[in-house]
Amino acid sequence: MTTVSSRRRRVASYIVLLIGLALLWCLIWGSFSALTVLTGLILGLLVSVFFYLPAVELSGRVNVFRLVVFLLRILWDIMIASMHITWMVIRPGFQTSNAIIAVQLHTRSDLILAWTAEAVSIVPGSIIVDQDRETSTLYIHAIDMSNEQDIDKLVRQVLAVERRMLLAVGSPSEAADARSRAREERAARAAARKGGQR
């Protein structure tokens, strides 16, 4: 029974890896045509057969509602960021200031780390330039970073992407930790607001 379960887990991990590589190929080319998807699947198959890749550990959990929320929020972030960049381009006298920011995630899952990096990169204005698997740190090149508040805001946004990802497909313990951190952050913000009103 354990052998069958282990075999099924390996097959599921391999399928996820293959789909992930094909999706990455489509994102690189900026096209989801049948030919691009097929080419991505073939290349993903060749890469996974001829090159060593670390095993993808699945959590075995998918919260469909949280996954839909995650996807809708990504679309919303893309739309808002696109409008912001458009305004930057047409605004008279604008001088951009860029920064490379290190954001340490809470997860230790390679899959969550990679998906979070991809989700951050597809939002205009920020792109992952490097990542450290040992510390789960993403190094992000971001535009329009004028002060510490802008940097803090970006860090919070990246951690929020990770939290939504963990709530959608993370393990039960990771999802519980993400909910606990969200409650602590809400309590801290509420306390800060009360302190500011005094």
C-alpha positions as CSV (number, residue, x, y, z in Angstrom):
1,M,0.0,0.0,0.0
2,T,2.8,2.4,0.9
3,T,4.6,1.5,-2.3
4,V,1.5,2.3,-4.4
5,S,1.0,5.5,-2.5
6,S,4.7,6.5,-3.0
7,R,4.5,5.6,-6.7
8,R,1.4,7.7,-7.1
9,R,3.1,10.6,-5.3
10,R,6.1,10.4,-7.6
11,V,3.9,10.3,-10.7
12,A,1.9,13.3,-9.5
13,S,5.1,15.2,-8.7
14,Y,6.5,14.4,-12.2
15,I,3.2,15.6,-13.8
16,V,3.3,18.8,-11.8
17,L,7.0,19.3,-12.8
18,L,6.2,18.7,-16.5
19,I,3.2,21.1,-16.4
20,G,5.3,23.7,-14.6
21,L,8.1,23.6,-17.1
22,A,5.6,23.8,-20.0
23,L,3.9,26.8,-18.3
24,L,7.3,28.5,-17.8
25,W,8.1,27.9,-21.5
26,C,4.8,29.6,-22.5
27,L,5.4,32.5,-20.2
28,I,8.9,33.0,-21.6
29,W,7.5,33.2,-25.2
30,G,4.4,35.1,-24.1
31,S,2.1,32.8,-25.9
32,F,-0.3,30.0,-24.9
33,S,-0.9,28.7,-28.4
34,A,-1.3,24.9,-29.0
35,L,2.2,24.8,-30.6
36,T,3.8,26.6,-27.7
37,V,2.2,24.4,-25.1
38,L,3.1,21.3,-27.1
39,T,6.7,22.5,-27.5
40,G,6.9,23.3,-23.8
41,L,5.6,19.8,-22.8
42,I,8.2,18.1,-25.2
43,L,11.1,20.2,-23.9
44,G,9.9,19.7,-20.3
45,L,9.9,15.9,-20.9
46,L,13.4,16.0,-22.4
47,V,14.8,18.2,-19.6
48,S,13.3,16.0,-16.9
49,V,14.6,12.8,-18.5
50,F,18.1,13.9,-19.4
51,F,18.9,16.4,-16.5
52,Y,18.6,15.9,-12.8
53,L,15.9,18.0,-11.2
54,P,15.1,18.0,-7.5
55,A,11.9,16.2,-6.6
56,V,8.8,18.4,-6.3
57,E,7.1,17.8,-3.0
58,L,3.3,18.3,-3.2
59,S,1.3,19.3,-0.1
60,G,-1.6,17.1,-1.2
61,R,-3.9,20.0,-0.5
62,V,-5.7,22.4,-2.8
63,N,-8.2,25.0,-1.5
64,V,-10.2,25.9,-4.6
65,F,-11.7,29.0,-3.2
66,R,-8.3,30.3,-2.1
67,L,-6.9,29.4,-5.4
68,V,-9.5,31.4,-7.2
69,V,-8.9,34.3,-4.8
70,F,-5.2,34.1,-5.6
71,L,-5.7,34.1,-9.4
72,L,-8.2,37.0,-9.2
73,R,-5.8,39.0,-7.0
74,I,-2.9,38.4,-9.5
75,L,-5.1,39.7,-12.3
76,W,-6.0,42.8,-10.2
77,D,-2.4,43.4,-9.3
78,I,-1.4,43.2,-13.0
79,M,-4.1,45.7,-14.0
80,I,-3.2,48.2,-11.2
81,A,0.6,47.9,-11.9
82,S,0.0,48.4,-15.6
83,M,-1.9,51.6,-15.0
84,H,0.8,52.8,-12.5
85,I,3.5,52.2,-15.1
86,T,1.5,54.0,-17.8
87,W,1.1,57.0,-15.5
88,M,4.8,56.9,-14.8
89,V,5.6,57.0,-18.5
90,I,3.2,59.9,-19.4
91,R,3.8,62.0,-16.2
92,P,5.9,65.0,-17.0
93,G,9.3,65.2,-15.4
94,F,9.2,61.8,-13.8
95,Q,12.6,60.4,-12.8
96,T,12.5,56.7,-11.9
97,S,14.5,55.3,-9.0
98,N,15.0,51.5,-9.0
99,A,16.1,49.1,-6.3
100,I,17.0,45.5,-5.7
101,I,15.2,44.3,-2.6
102,A,15.8,41.0,-0.7
103,V,12.6,39.5,0.6
104,Q,12.9,36.4,2.8
105,L,9.8,34.2,2.6
106,H,8.4,32.0,5.3
107,T,8.1,28.8,3.2
108,R,10.8,26.1,2.8
109,S,9.0,24.5,-0.1
110,D,10.8,24.8,-3.5
111,L,7.5,24.7,-5.3
112,I,5.9,27.5,-3.3
113,L,9.1,29.5,-3.6
114,A,9.1,29.1,-7.4
115,W,5.4,29.8,-7.8
116,T,5.7,32.9,-5.6
117,A,8.6,34.1,-7.6
118,E,6.7,33.6,-10.9
119,A,3.6,35.4,-9.5
120,V,5.7,38.4,-8.5
121,S,7.5,38.5,-11.8
122,I,4.4,38.6,-14.0
123,V,3.2,41.8,-12.3
124,P,4.7,44.7,-14.2
125,G,7.3,46.8,-12.4
126,S,9.0,43.9,-10.5
127,I,11.0,41.0,-11.6
128,I,13.0,38.3,-9.8
129,V,16.7,38.6,-10.5
130,D,17.9,35.9,-8.1
131,Q,16.7,33.5,-5.4
132,D,18.4,31.7,-2.6
133,R,16.8,28.2,-1.9
134,E,18.7,27.8,1.3
135,T,17.1,30.8,3.0
136,S,14.0,31.1,0.8
137,T,15.0,34.6,-0.2
138,L,13.9,36.4,-3.4
139,Y,15.9,39.2,-4.8
140,I,13.5,41.6,-6.7
141,H,14.3,44.4,-9.0
142,A,11.6,47.0,-8.6
143,I,10.9,50.3,-10.2
144,D,9.7,53.5,-8.6
145,M,11.2,52.9,-5.2
146,S,11.6,56.4,-3.8
147,N,11.9,55.8,0.0
148,E,11.7,53.3,2.8
149,Q,7.9,53.3,2.7
150,D,7.9,52.1,-0.9
151,I,10.3,49.3,-0.1
152,D,8.3,48.2,3.0
153,K,5.1,48.2,0.8
154,L,6.8,46.0,-1.8
155,V,8.0,43.6,0.9
156,R,4.4,43.4,2.4
157,Q,3.0,42.8,-1.1
158,V,5.4,39.9,-1.8
159,L,4.7,38.3,1.6
160,A,1.0,38.7,0.9
161,V,1.5,36.8,-2.5
162,E,3.3,34.0,-0.6
163,R,0.5,33.9,2.1
164,R,-2.2,33.6,-0.6
165,M,-0.2,30.8,-2.3
166,L,0.2,29.0,1.0
167,L,-3.5,29.3,1.8
168,A,-4.4,27.9,-1.7
169,V,-1.9,25.0,-2.1
170,G,0.3,24.9,1.0
171,S,0.3,22.1,3.4
172,P,-2.2,22.2,6.3
173,S,0.6,23.3,8.8
174,E,1.8,26.0,6.3
175,A,-1.7,27.3,5.8
176,A,-2.3,27.4,9.5
177,D,1.0,29.4,10.0
178,A,0.0,31.8,7.2
179,R,-3.4,32.4,8.9
180,S,-1.7,33.0,12.3
181,R,0.7,35.5,10.8
182,A,-2.1,37.3,9.0
183,R,-4.0,37.6,12.4
184,E,-0.8,38.9,14.1
185,E,-0.3,41.5,11.3
186,R,-3.9,42.7,11.5
187,A,-3.6,43.1,15.3
188,A,-0.3,45.0,14.9
189,R,-1.8,47.3,12.3
190,A,-4.9,47.9,14.5
191,A,-2.6,48.7,17.5
192,A,-0.5,51.1,15.4
193,R,-3.7,52.9,14.2
194,K,-4.9,53.3,17.8
195,G,-1.5,54.6,18.9
196,G,-1.5,57.1,16.0
197,Q,-4.9,58.4,17.0
198,R,-3.8,59.3,20.5
